[in-house]
Amino acid sequence: MASSPFLSKTTISFSSSSISPSLPWRSSHSSPSFSTAFRTKPRRRTLTVQSKIREIFMPALSSTMTEGKIVSWVKSEGDVLSKGESVVVVESDKADMDVETFYDGILAAIVVGEGETAPVGAAIGLLAETEEEVAEAKAKANSASSDSPASSSPAAEAVTPTPPPAASTPAPAIAQPSPPATYTPKKTVATPFAKKLAKQHKVDIASVVGSGPFGRITPADVEAAAGIAQPKKAVAAEPTPVSAAPPKPSAAPSASSAPLLPGSTVVPFTTMQAAVSKNMLESLSVPTFRVGYPISTDALDALYEKVKPKGVTMTALLAKAAALALAQHPIVNASCKDGKSFTYNSSINIAVAVAVNGGLITPVLQDADKLDLYLLSQKWKELVEKARAKQLRPHEYSSGTFTLSNLGMFGVDRFDAILPPGQGAIMAVGASKPTVVADADGFFSVKSKMLVNVTADHRIVYGADLAAFLKTFAKIVENPESLTL
């Protein structure tokens, strides 16, 4: 063992001897040199130089977020960053949020520019530790960006043959496995909704070429593979082949493009509208039922007139009343997410629907049953301001256990609300209006009444449960002294 144990020959000969099962030989001839060689071998592997170029990832700002849009880069390429410093503003499905860096370094390259989208977990920027690594990071970013056009070209090729064959719509889905042959080294990345569509339409997700950011497979790609609809890229190819009008199986794209009236405009969904659309589709899979209940509001209106100068809103009064009723009927505050079990939520968090520019959001009044009315109103005012400025934190809009939707201020008598995914019930509140009522003795009087409709998940909440909850809620509203305690 005169030669160094790090020489390749020594390593090879030692590994061959270690394969031999002669354990007695090893115990009888275990010399210091052999034990040293055995220890130094794994140590040599740990001496590999680690790259100090780190990636800035697209964060998951909410539980429903699958991709984010870059609103603006706070920092520019070449800027020196400190840990915890804001780097970029990202638009999620609910709000705009600052993304901070977890490391010190130099912003070497911006991978995803302003106005572009990227899936959650994808690299949106590169962070170098020293000036010497900036050039290496930029080269890495350029190579990544050069891969994306390559990924889009097979997608375009896969889309182009789709319009001509009218009667054989499934043919493109069968012909698509050939382009992915060039994509075999990469991992198939698809949005959750695209995977769900692939299962529904029995499409092999590995055979679909993604047209999204970094080759990500979108729902439109799966629909194109299933012959239901064509991706947006096919629109560029439609003006060229005039014979593309006859295809009847693909009625959806022809119906959406042909009957456009003069002067009409197609407006794509914003990130928030796309999230609302996705949630509404998820709600269709939940078996729901609705129960309406008329409630006298004379006492509540009188209380409102007293506390209104102190900044208390009707929304806060209704949220407080609902929270106190839920405390007595925890099953209505429960939730079912997997279809096999339900959860009694430990907190009563009232989410209230608020219309914002270009969408809808539900800020959450957490522990509404434990807060006094004035603190609840102050908190609600802050939440509304943050919601309209798109500055809500994830826990301020995604932690609701019961939702309240009030259209009474618009004069709406009654309406039905759609149950948000992951919640047990939602209450729709109509306007309070003078109504002629008769008592048990047949005497008529005029009282203010409002009609509330509750939509509930019938897997966990039954008719008797909802009726008991509404009776308690009505009793609190008609005798509102407990709201100010």
C-alpha positions as CSV (number, residue, x, y, z in Angstrom):
1,M,0.0,0.0,0.0
2,A,2.8,2.4,-0.9
3,S,0.6,4.2,-3.4
4,S,-1.9,6.8,-2.2
5,P,-5.4,5.5,-1.5
6,F,-6.8,8.3,-3.6
7,L,-5.3,6.8,-6.8
8,S,-7.9,5.3,-9.1
9,K,-6.1,2.0,-9.4
10,T,-6.1,1.6,-5.6
11,T,-9.8,2.5,-5.4
12,I,-10.7,0.0,-8.1
13,S,-8.7,-2.9,-6.6
14,F,-10.1,-2.1,-3.2
15,S,-13.7,-2.1,-4.4
16,S,-13.2,-5.4,-6.1
17,S,-11.9,-6.9,-2.9
18,S,-14.8,-5.6,-0.9
19,I,-17.1,-7.5,-3.2
20,S,-15.5,-10.7,-2.0
21,P,-17.5,-12.4,0.7
22,S,-14.4,-13.6,2.6
23,L,-15.2,-11.9,5.9
24,P,-12.6,-14.0,7.9
25,W,-9.9,-12.7,5.6
26,R,-10.9,-9.1,6.2
27,S,-10.8,-9.6,10.0
28,S,-7.5,-11.4,10.0
29,H,-5.7,-9.0,7.6
30,S,-7.3,-5.7,8.6
31,S,-4.3,-3.4,8.5
32,P,-4.2,0.3,9.3
33,S,-3.6,1.1,5.6
34,F,-6.7,-0.7,4.5
35,S,-8.9,0.9,7.1
36,T,-7.5,4.3,6.2
37,A,-8.3,3.7,2.5
38,F,-11.8,2.6,3.5
39,R,-12.4,5.8,5.4
40,T,-10.9,8.2,3.0
41,K,-13.0,7.1,0.1
42,P,-16.3,8.6,1.3
43,R,-14.5,11.7,2.5
44,R,-13.2,12.3,-1.0
45,R,-16.8,12.4,-2.3
46,T,-17.8,15.1,0.0
47,L,-15.2,17.5,-1.3
48,T,-17.3,18.4,-4.4
49,V,-17.7,22.1,-4.8
50,Q,-21.3,23.2,-4.3
51,S,-22.7,25.9,-6.6
52,K,-23.5,29.2,-4.8
53,I,-26.0,30.2,-7.4
54,R,-29.5,30.0,-5.8
55,E,-32.9,30.2,-7.4
56,I,-35.7,32.6,-6.4
57,F,-38.8,30.4,-6.6
58,M,-42.4,31.4,-7.3
59,P,-44.0,31.0,-3.9
60,A,-47.4,29.5,-3.1
61,L,-49.1,32.5,-1.6
62,S,-52.4,30.6,-0.9
63,S,-53.6,27.0,-0.8
64,T,-55.4,27.4,-4.1
65,M,-52.6,29.1,-6.0
66,T,-51.1,27.1,-8.9
67,E,-49.3,29.9,-10.7
68,G,-48.4,33.5,-10.1
69,K,-48.0,36.6,-12.2
70,I,-45.0,39.0,-11.8
71,V,-46.5,42.4,-11.1
72,S,-43.1,44.2,-10.8
73,W,-39.5,43.6,-9.9
74,V,-38.5,45.7,-6.9
75,K,-34.9,45.0,-7.6
76,S,-32.9,45.0,-10.9
77,E,-30.3,42.7,-12.2
78,G,-26.9,43.5,-10.5
79,D,-28.5,44.8,-7.3
80,V,-27.0,43.5,-4.0
81,L,-29.7,41.9,-1.8
82,S,-29.9,41.3,1.9
83,K,-31.7,38.5,3.6
84,G,-35.4,39.5,4.2
85,E,-35.4,42.2,1.6
86,S,-38.3,42.5,-0.9
87,V,-37.3,41.5,-4.4
88,V,-40.5,41.1,-6.5
89,V,-44.2,41.7,-6.2
90,V,-46.3,38.7,-7.2
91,E,-50.0,38.6,-8.0
92,S,-51.7,35.5,-6.7
93,D,-55.3,34.4,-7.1
94,K,-56.3,36.8,-4.3
95,A,-53.8,39.5,-3.6
96,D,-50.5,41.2,-4.6
97,M,-47.7,40.3,-2.2
98,D,-44.0,41.2,-1.8
99,V,-41.6,38.2,-2.1
100,E,-38.5,38.4,0.1
101,T,-35.1,36.7,-0.4
102,F,-33.9,34.2,2.1
103,Y,-30.2,34.7,1.3
104,D,-27.7,37.5,0.9
105,G,-26.3,37.9,-2.6
106,I,-26.5,39.6,-6.0
107,L,-29.6,39.4,-8.3
108,A,-27.8,38.0,-11.2
109,A,-30.6,37.3,-13.6
110,I,-34.4,37.7,-13.9
111,V,-35.9,34.6,-15.5
112,V,-39.6,35.6,-15.5
113,G,-40.2,39.2,-16.5
114,E,-42.9,41.7,-15.4
115,G,-46.4,40.7,-16.6
116,E,-45.4,37.1,-17.2
117,T,-46.7,34.1,-15.2
118,A,-44.9,31.1,-13.8
119,P,-46.1,28.0,-12.0
120,V,-45.6,27.7,-8.2
121,G,-42.1,26.4,-7.5
122,A,-40.6,27.5,-10.8
123,A,-37.5,29.7,-10.8
124,I,-38.2,33.3,-11.4
125,G,-34.8,34.7,-10.7
126,L,-31.2,33.7,-9.9
127,L,-29.1,34.8,-7.0
128,A,-25.3,34.8,-7.1
129,E,-23.1,35.0,-4.0
130,T,-20.1,36.7,-5.6
131,E,-19.4,38.9,-8.7
132,E,-17.6,36.0,-10.3
133,E,-20.7,33.9,-10.4
134,V,-22.9,36.5,-12.0
135,A,-21.8,35.6,-15.5
136,E,-22.4,31.9,-14.8
137,A,-25.9,32.7,-13.5
138,K,-26.7,34.7,-16.6
139,A,-25.6,31.9,-18.8
140,K,-27.8,29.5,-16.8
141,A,-30.8,31.8,-17.2
142,N,-30.1,32.2,-21.0
143,S,-30.0,28.4,-21.4
144,A,-33.2,28.1,-19.5
145,S,-34.9,30.7,-21.7
146,S,-33.5,29.1,-24.9
147,D,-35.2,25.8,-23.8
148,S,-38.6,27.4,-23.6
149,P,-38.9,28.4,-27.3
150,A,-37.8,24.8,-28.1
151,S,-40.6,23.6,-26.0
152,S,-43.1,25.9,-27.6
153,S,-42.2,24.8,-31.1
154,P,-43.2,21.2,-30.7
155,A,-46.4,22.5,-29.1
156,A,-47.1,24.6,-32.2
157,E,-46.3,21.6,-34.4
158,A,-48.7,19.5,-32.4
159,V,-51.4,22.1,-32.7
160,T,-51.1,22.8,-36.4
161,P,-52.1,19.3,-37.6
162,T,-55.2,19.4,-35.3
163,P,-57.5,21.7,-37.4
164,P,-57.3,19.9,-40.9
165,P,-58.7,16.5,-39.9
166,A,-62.3,17.2,-39.2
167,A,-63.8,13.7,-38.7
168,S,-60.8,12.2,-37.0
169,T,-60.5,14.5,-33.9
170,P,-58.9,11.7,-31.8
171,A,-56.1,11.4,-34.3
172,P,-54.0,14.3,-33.0
173,A,-54.1,12.8,-29.5
174,I,-52.6,9.6,-30.9
175,A,-50.1,11.4,-33.0
176,Q,-48.8,13.5,-30.1
177,P,-46.6,10.9,-28.5
178,S,-44.0,11.5,-31.2
179,P,-43.0,15.1,-30.2
180,P,-42.6,14.2,-26.5
181,A,-39.8,11.8,-27.5
182,T,-37.6,14.9,-27.5
183,Y,-38.9,15.8,-24.1
184,T,-38.1,12.5,-22.3
185,P,-35.2,14.0,-20.3
186,K,-37.6,16.5,-18.7
187,K,-40.3,15.9,-16.1
188,T,-43.9,16.3,-17.1
189,V,-45.3,19.3,-15.3
190,A,-49.0,20.0,-15.4
191,T,-51.5,22.1,-13.4
192,P,-53.7,20.3,-11.0
193,F,-56.8,21.1,-13.1
194,A,-55.1,19.8,-16.2
195,K,-54.4,16.5,-14.4
196,K,-58.0,16.3,-13.3
197,L,-59.2,16.9,-16.9
198,A,-56.8,14.3,-18.2
199,K,-58.3,11.7,-15.9
200,Q,-61.8,12.7,-16.8
201,H,-61.2,12.4,-20.6
202,K,-58.8,9.5,-20.3
203,V,-55.9,11.4,-21.9
204,D,-52.3,10.2,-21.2
205,I,-50.8,13.3,-19.6
206,A,-47.3,12.3,-20.6
207,S,-48.3,12.5,-24.3
208,V,-49.5,16.1,-24.1
209,V,-47.1,18.9,-25.0
210,G,-47.5,21.9,-22.7
211,S,-48.0,25.4,-24.0
212,G,-47.7,27.2,-20.6
213,P,-44.6,28.7,-19.0
214,F,-41.6,26.5,-19.1
215,G,-43.6,23.8,-21.0
216,R,-46.2,23.5,-18.3
217,I,-49.3,21.6,-19.4
218,T,-52.5,23.7,-19.1
219,P,-56.1,22.6,-19.1
220,A,-56.4,23.9,-22.7
221,D,-53.7,21.5,-23.8
222,V,-55.5,18.6,-22.3
223,E,-58.8,19.7,-23.9
224,A,-57.0,19.9,-27.3
225,A,-55.6,16.5,-26.9
226,A,-59.1,15.1,-26.0
227,G,-60.5,16.9,-29.1
228,I,-62.8,19.1,-27.0
229,A,-61.2,22.5,-27.6
230,Q,-58.0,23.9,-29.1
231,P,-55.4,25.9,-27.3
232,K,-55.1,29.6,-27.9
233,K,-52.1,29.1,-30.2
234,A,-54.4,27.6,-32.8
235,V,-56.0,31.0,-33.3
236,A,-52.8,32.2,-35.1
237,A,-53.1,29.2,-37.4
238,E,-56.8,29.6,-38.2
239,P,-56.6,32.5,-40.7
240,T,-54.3,30.6,-43.0
241,P,-56.3,27.4,-43.6
242,V,-59.7,28.6,-44.8
243,S,-60.9,25.0,-45.0
244,A,-60.8,24.9,-41.2
245,A,-64.4,26.1,-41.1
246,P,-66.0,22.7,-41.8
247,P,-64.8,20.8,-38.6
248,K,-68.0,20.0,-36.7
249,P,-66.6,17.9,-33.8
250,S,-64.7,21.0,-32.6
251,A,-67.8,23.1,-32.2
252,A,-66.6,24.9,-29.1
253,P,-63.7,26.8,-30.8
254,S,-65.8,27.5,-34.0
255,A,-68.7,28.8,-31.9
256,S,-66.4,31.0,-29.8
257,S,-64.7,32.5,-32.9
258,A,-67.3,32.6,-35.6
259,P,-70.3,34.4,-33.9
260,L,-68.4,37.3,-32.6
261,L,-70.4,40.4,-33.2
262,P,-68.8,43.5,-34.7
263,G,-67.2,45.6,-32.1
264,S,-67.3,42.9,-29.4
265,T,-64.1,42.3,-27.3
266,V,-62.7,39.1,-25.8
267,V,-61.3,39.8,-22.3
268,P,-59.3,37.0,-20.7
269,F,-59.8,36.3,-17.0
270,T,-57.6,38.0,-14.5
271,T,-55.8,35.9,-12.0
272,M,-58.5,36.5,-9.4
273,Q,-61.4,35.8,-11.8
274,A,-59.7,32.5,-12.9
275,A,-59.4,31.5,-9.2
276,V,-63.1,32.3,-8.6
277,S,-64.0,30.3,-11.7
278,K,-62.0,27.3,-10.5
279,N,-63.7,27.5,-7.0
280,M,-67.1,27.7,-8.5
281,L,-66.5,24.6,-10.6
282,E,-65.2,22.8,-7.6
283,S,-68.5,23.7,-5.8
284,L,-70.5,21.8,-8.4
285,S,-69.1,18.5,-7.0
286,V,-70.6,19.2,-3.5
287,P,-74.2,18.1,-2.8
288,T,-75.9,21.2,-1.3
289,F,-79.3,22.2,-0.2
290,R,-80.9,25.6,0.8
291,V,-83.1,26.7,3.6
292,G,-84.7,30.2,3.8
293,Y,-85.9,31.9,7.0
294,P,-87.7,35.3,7.5
295,I,-86.4,37.4,10.4
296,S,-87.8,40.5,12.0
297,T,-85.2,43.2,12.1
298,D,-86.9,46.1,14.0
299,A,-84.7,45.6,17.1
300,L,-81.6,45.1,15.1
301,D,-82.3,48.3,13.1
302,A,-82.8,50.2,16.3
303,L,-79.5,48.9,17.7
304,Y,-77.7,49.8,14.4
305,E,-78.9,53.4,14.6
306,K,-77.3,53.6,18.1
307,V,-74.0,52.1,17.3
308,K,-73.6,53.4,13.8
309,P,-72.0,56.7,14.9
310,K,-69.3,54.7,16.7
311,G,-68.2,53.1,13.5
312,V,-70.2,49.8,13.7
313,T,-71.4,48.5,10.4
314,M,-74.4,46.2,9.6
315,T,-72.0,43.7,8.3
316,A,-70.3,43.5,11.7
317,L,-73.6,43.1,13.4
318,L,-74.6,40.2,11.1
319,A,-71.2,38.6,11.4
320,K,-71.3,38.8,15.2
321,A,-74.8,37.3,15.3
322,A,-73.8,34.5,13.0
323,A,-70.7,33.7,15.1
324,L,-72.8,33.5,18.3
325,A,-75.3,31.2,16.6
326,L,-72.5,29.0,15.2
327,A,-71.1,28.7,18.7
328,Q,-74.3,26.9,19.7
329,H,-74.4,24.8,16.4
330,P,-70.8,23.7,15.7
331,I,-71.9,21.3,13.0
332,V,-72.8,24.2,10.7
333,N,-69.2,25.5,11.3
334,A,-67.7,22.2,10.3
335,S,-66.1,21.3,7.0
336,C,-65.7,18.3,4.7
337,K,-62.8,18.3,2.3
338,D,-62.2,14.6,1.3
339,G,-65.7,13.3,1.2
340,K,-64.8,10.6,3.8
341,S,-64.8,12.6,7.0
342,F,-65.6,16.1,8.4
343,T,-63.8,18.4,10.8
344,Y,-65.2,20.4,13.7
345,N,-63.3,23.7,13.4
346,S,-61.9,25.0,16.7
347,S,-62.3,28.6,15.6
348,I,-65.3,30.5,14.2
349,N,-63.9,32.5,11.3
350,I,-66.6,34.5,9.4
351,A,-65.6,35.1,5.8
352,V,-67.6,38.0,4.3
353,A,-67.9,38.4,0.5
354,V,-66.6,41.7,-0.8
355,A,-66.8,42.9,-4.4
356,V,-63.5,44.4,-5.6
357,N,-62.3,45.7,-8.9
358,G,-62.2,42.8,-11.3
359,G,-63.3,40.0,-8.9
360,L,-64.6,38.9,-5.6
361,I,-62.7,38.2,-2.3
362,T,-63.8,37.1,1.2
363,P,-61.8,38.7,4.0
364,V,-62.0,36.7,7.2
365,L,-63.0,37.9,10.6
366,Q,-61.2,35.4,12.8
367,D,-62.6,34.4,16.1
368,A,-65.6,36.6,15.5
369,D,-67.5,35.1,18.4
370,K,-64.8,36.2,20.9
371,L,-64.3,39.8,19.7
372,D,-66.5,42.6,21.0
373,L,-68.7,44.4,18.4
374,Y,-66.5,47.6,18.3
375,L,-63.2,45.7,17.8
376,L,-64.9,43.5,15.2
377,S,-66.1,46.6,13.3
378,Q,-62.6,48.2,13.4
379,K,-61.0,44.9,12.1
380,W,-63.6,44.7,9.4
381,K,-62.8,48.2,8.2
382,E,-59.1,47.4,8.0
383,L,-59.8,44.1,6.1
384,V,-61.9,45.9,3.5
385,E,-59.3,48.5,2.9
386,K,-56.6,45.9,2.5
387,A,-58.8,43.8,0.2
388,R,-59.4,46.7,-2.2
389,A,-55.7,47.5,-2.2
390,K,-55.0,43.8,-2.8
391,Q,-52.8,43.6,0.3
392,L,-54.5,40.8,2.2
393,R,-52.3,38.1,3.7
394,P,-53.2,34.5,2.9
395,H,-54.5,33.8,6.4
396,E,-56.8,36.9,6.1
397,Y,-58.8,35.4,3.2
398,S,-58.3,31.7,3.2
399,S,-59.1,30.7,6.8
400,G,-62.9,31.1,6.8
401,T,-65.1,28.4,8.3
402,F,-68.5,30.1,7.4
403,T,-69.3,32.7,4.8
404,L,-71.7,35.6,4.9
405,S,-72.8,37.3,1.7
406,N,-75.0,40.5,2.1
407,L,-76.7,42.1,-0.9
408,G,-79.3,43.8,1.2
409,M,-77.7,47.2,0.7
410,F,-78.5,46.9,-3.0
411,G,-82.2,46.3,-2.3
412,V,-82.1,42.6,-3.1
413,D,-85.0,40.7,-1.5
414,R,-83.5,37.2,-1.6
415,F,-80.8,35.3,-3.4
416,D,-79.0,32.0,-3.2
417,A,-75.2,31.9,-2.6
418,I,-72.8,29.2,-4.0
419,L,-71.0,27.3,-1.3
420,P,-67.2,28.0,-1.2
421,P,-65.1,24.8,-1.3
422,G,-64.0,23.5,2.1
423,Q,-66.8,25.2,4.1
424,G,-70.0,23.8,5.5
425,A,-72.4,26.6,4.9
426,I,-72.8,30.1,3.4
427,M,-75.5,32.6,4.4
428,A,-77.2,35.0,1.8
429,V,-78.8,38.0,3.4
430,G,-81.4,40.0,1.7
431,A,-82.7,43.5,2.3
432,S,-84.8,44.4,5.4
433,K,-88.2,45.8,4.2
434,P,-91.5,46.8,5.8
435,T,-93.9,43.8,5.7
436,V,-97.5,43.4,6.8
437,V,-97.7,40.6,9.3
438,A,-100.6,39.1,11.4
439,D,-100.3,37.9,15.0
440,A,-102.0,34.9,16.6
441,D,-105.1,37.0,17.4
442,G,-105.5,38.2,13.8
443,F,-104.3,41.7,14.3
444,F,-102.2,43.2,11.5
445,S,-99.1,45.2,11.9
446,V,-96.1,46.4,9.9
447,K,-92.7,45.0,10.8
448,S,-89.3,45.1,9.1
449,K,-88.4,41.7,7.8
450,M,-85.4,40.3,6.0
451,L,-85.1,36.9,4.4
452,V,-81.9,34.9,4.8
453,N,-81.0,31.8,2.7
454,V,-78.4,29.4,3.8
455,T,-76.7,27.0,1.4
456,A,-75.1,24.0,3.2
457,D,-73.1,20.9,2.4
458,H,-75.6,18.1,2.8
459,R,-72.8,15.5,3.5
460,I,-72.4,17.0,7.0
461,V,-75.3,19.4,7.6
462,Y,-78.8,18.1,7.5
463,G,-82.1,20.0,7.3
464,A,-82.9,19.8,11.0
465,D,-79.3,21.1,11.8
466,L,-79.8,24.1,9.5
467,A,-83.3,24.9,10.8
468,A,-82.1,24.9,14.4
469,F,-79.2,27.2,13.5
470,L,-81.4,29.6,11.7
471,K,-83.9,29.6,14.6
472,T,-81.0,30.6,17.0
473,F,-79.7,33.2,14.5
474,A,-83.2,34.7,14.3
475,K,-83.6,34.8,18.1
476,I,-80.2,36.7,18.3
477,V,-81.2,39.2,15.6
478,E,-84.6,39.8,17.1
479,N,-83.1,40.3,20.6
480,P,-79.7,41.8,19.8
481,E,-78.7,42.8,23.3
482,S,-76.1,40.0,23.4
483,L,-74.3,41.5,20.4
484,T,-73.0,44.4,22.5
485,L,-71.8,42.3,25.5
